[in-house]
Amino acid sequence: MTPPETEAASSRRLRRSALAFIVLMGVVSMFSDMTHEGGKSILGAYLTLTGASAAAVGFISGFGELAGYSLRYLTGRLADRTKWYWTLTILGYAIDLFAVPALALVPENGWLWAAALLIVERGGKALKKPAKDTLLSFVASQNGVGKSFALQEFLDQLGAFLGPVILFAVMARSSAVSLAAYRRCFALLIFPALVTLALLFVARYLFPTPENFEPESRAENFSRFGWGRRFTLYIAGISLFSLGFMDFPLITMHAAKTNLLTPGELPLLYAGAMAVDAFAALFFGWLYDRWDTKALVISTLLTAPFGFFVFLAPGQWALWVGASLWGIGMGAQESVLKAAVARLVPKARRSSGYGTFQTAFGVCLFLGSWFMGWLYERSLWEMVLFSVAAQVLAAILFLLSGRTSTGRLSAEEQ
């Protein structure tokens, strides 16, 4: 029989190895987000310069998310059936990353070309996301799913902060804010994209089989529809949340249109939101391991009034407050959502679970972004009321999903 000391030492080594994997994949995400979140910080203004209207910006942003999310149900099932977690992750990253610098090649009045590249980028993300999140979920249980996903998200959002800041510095050095200046910014993003792929191959070499970190899960109590009641309510809550949670380009477009910020300052606004996102992910991920979905209820209610501050309250200070509240919501969702799926869905169907919730999120984000883009030109009050109502209803469903459990979580899920 193995001595207890040896078992304890083996367990510590396993946890340290799991932590190393989480950190390495977090650094991969950091450079990846420097690329596509840096580009996202100026996308709204760039689309406007290439001839897109406010409604078109909302539609493109939402449809890009739809393309990226709606395919994830299929790619999640593909990952579960083939177990090609690394292959799908690497291929998806390659497509995702190189579509962003390619925006530098968009011609004048070529917003349709920009829209096409955005859809390609989101398609690459659709290919990689369920498989990548599944790899992380296999390892996350070693140190707590909430804390593990929170750490990965913190590093991810560090890149999302640095990308816009770097572009802000580039824009500040430009003699005039023009289409050429935006093209230079997009072209520079090729460098973090290359670093991302290099680190991803290192991770694949060092950790070829992350699924070995998690033992086979016990049988779960699923409904005849294929998912447990908690997961079903959770999906409904996520759908409502994303319906009222607009994509950031609509916020940057409003800031530029109302002259609350100069075009060169727009990346700084997004960087600030990403900084809040990073620390919110850490806090709410830690809170999730203790309070389960109550942590998501709190973050959703904190996020709900962001639209009021961004679009209705006067002054630059209100814009920054609203962007910060938006960042709280994004950070909490990114850490807690992934952790919840790891807890609610068994190992053999994990990728399908991620694909299902991500598809529901994307479809509703598309509908919400498009509808709120239309409301923006009709009535700001109606747009904000719609956003707040959807998120409050989402918080109620999150609360119900936490109360529907048939019993306490097992010790290994704590």
ABEGO torsion letter per residue (X at the ends): XBBAAAAAAAAAAAAAAAAAAAAAAAAAAAAAAAAAAAAAAAAAAAAAAAGBBAAAAAAAAAAAAAAAAAAAAAAAAAAAAAGBAAAAAAAAAAAAAAAAAAAAABBBGAAAAAAAAAAAAAAAAAAAAAAAAAAAAAAAAAAEAAAAAAAAAAAAAAAAAAAAAAAAAAAAABABBBAAAAAAAAAAAAAAAAAAAAAAAAAAAABABAAAABBBBBBBBBBAAGBBAAAAAAAAAAAAAAAABBBAAAAAAAAAAAGABBAAAAAAAAAAAAAAAAAAAAAAAAAAAAAEAAAAAAAAAAAAAAAAAAAABBEAAAAAAAAAAAAAAAAAAAAAAAAAAAAABBAAAAAAAAAAAAAAAAAAAAAAAAAAAAAAAABAAAAAAAAAAAAAAAAAAAAAAAAABABBBBAAAX
